[in-house]
Amino acid sequence: MLLKPRLGRRRIRLPVVHCYSFTVFTEHWREIRHFYTYLLGAQVVSEREYRYTDLLVGGMPICFRTCENGEHISHFHLYFALLNRQPIIERLQQAGIILRLDGTYASFLDPEGRTIKLSKGGTVQ
């Protein structure tokens, strides 16, 4: 499948891009690794201790990398759709994570303040 962006009158054919990972900068590597692997069940794909961790989080590749060269902490909102979110909610509550239940979302923050939302069932559109 090719994308056909329109630039002026001429069309350029580009191949579909496959994202293999994106990097999130952190100042608390150990806490972030524990949070995403133990509490959210992310799978470690590769890592170099205290420098970076490549994870599969809900099937999405994310690299958490320590701020080393003047980078700043990255911020984002992460959304997960789960058929049964109750086991994760219970694990988070047992760990002392504050959750806000509002409608279809259970919202909470990771150790550096990034927003994560769990929705019921399939994706919310």
C-alpha positions in Angstrom: 0.0 0.0 0.0 1.4 3.4 -1.0 0.4 6.8 0.4 -0.2 9.5 -2.2 0.3 12.9 -0.5 -0.7 15.7 -2.7 1.9 18.5 -3.0 0.7 21.2 -5.3 -0.4 19.6 -8.6 2.1 16.8 -8.6 1.6 13.6 -6.6 4.5 11.8 -4.9 4.3 8.1 -4.2 5.7 7.1 -0.8 6.0 3.7 0.7 4.0 3.1 3.9 6.3 3.6 6.8 6.5 1.0 9.6 7.3 2.4 13.0 9.6 0.0 14.9 9.9 2.1 18.0 9.8 5.6 19.5 12.0 6.9 22.3 10.8 8.4 25.6 13.4 10.2 27.6 13.4 9.6 31.4 15.4 10.7 34.5 14.2 7.7 36.5 15.1 4.7 34.5 14.8 2.1 37.2 11.3 3.3 38.4 10.0 3.6 34.9 11.2 0.1 33.9 9.6 -1.4 37.0 6.3 0.5 36.5 5.9 -0.5 32.8 7.1 -4.1 33.2 5.8 -5.1 36.6 2.6 -3.1 36.9 1.5 -2.8 33.3 3.0 -6.1 32.0 5.2 -4.8 29.3 7.7 -7.2 27.7 11.4 -6.3 27.7 12.8 -6.7 24.2 16.4 -5.5 24.9 18.1 -3.2 27.4 21.3 -1.7 28.6 20.9 -1.3 32.3 20.4 2.4 33.5 20.7 3.6 29.9 17.8 2.3 27.9 15.0 -0.4 27.8 13.2 -1.4 24.7 9.7 -2.6 25.7 6.6 -3.9 24.0 3.7 -2.1 25.7 0.4 -3.3 24.5 2.1 -4.5 21.3 3.6 -1.1 20.7 7.4 -0.8 20.8 8.6 2.0 23.2 12.2 2.8 24.1 12.7 4.4 27.5 16.1 6.1 27.5 18.0 8.0 30.2 18.5 11.7 29.6 22.2 11.9 28.9 23.0 14.7 26.5 20.8 17.6 27.6 17.5 15.9 26.7 14.4 16.6 28.7 11.8 14.2 30.0 9.3 13.3 27.3 5.6 13.7 28.0 2.7 12.0 26.3 -0.7 10.5 26.9 -0.9 6.7 26.4 -4.2 5.0 25.8 -4.9 1.2 26.2 -8.1 -0.6 25.3 -8.6 -3.8 27.4 -11.4 -6.3 27.4 -10.8 -7.0 31.1 -8.9 -4.1 32.8 -9.8 -5.1 36.4 -6.6 -7.1 37.1 -4.4 -4.2 36.1 -6.5 -1.8 38.0 -6.2 -4.0 41.1 -2.5 -4.3 40.7 -2.1 -0.5 40.4 -4.2 0.1 43.5 -2.2 -2.4 45.5 0.9 -0.6 44.5 -0.6 2.7 45.7 -1.2 4.3 42.3 -4.0 6.8 42.4 -6.6 6.0 39.7 -9.4 8.2 38.6 -12.4 6.4 37.1 -14.3 8.6 34.7 -16.7 7.0 32.3 -15.0 4.6 30.0 -11.5 5.5 31.3 -9.4 4.6 34.3 -6.7 7.4 34.4 -3.4 7.4 36.3 0.1 8.8 36.0 3.4 7.0 35.6 6.3 7.9 38.0 7.2 10.9 35.9 3.7 12.3 35.5 2.8 10.9 32.0 -0.9 10.3 31.7 -2.1 6.7 31.0 -5.7 5.8 30.3 -7.3 2.3 30.3 -10.6 2.0 28.4 -13.2 -0.7 28.7 -13.5 -3.1 25.8 -12.3 -2.2 22.3 -10.9 1.1 21.2 -12.9 4.3 21.9 -13.6 6.4 18.8 
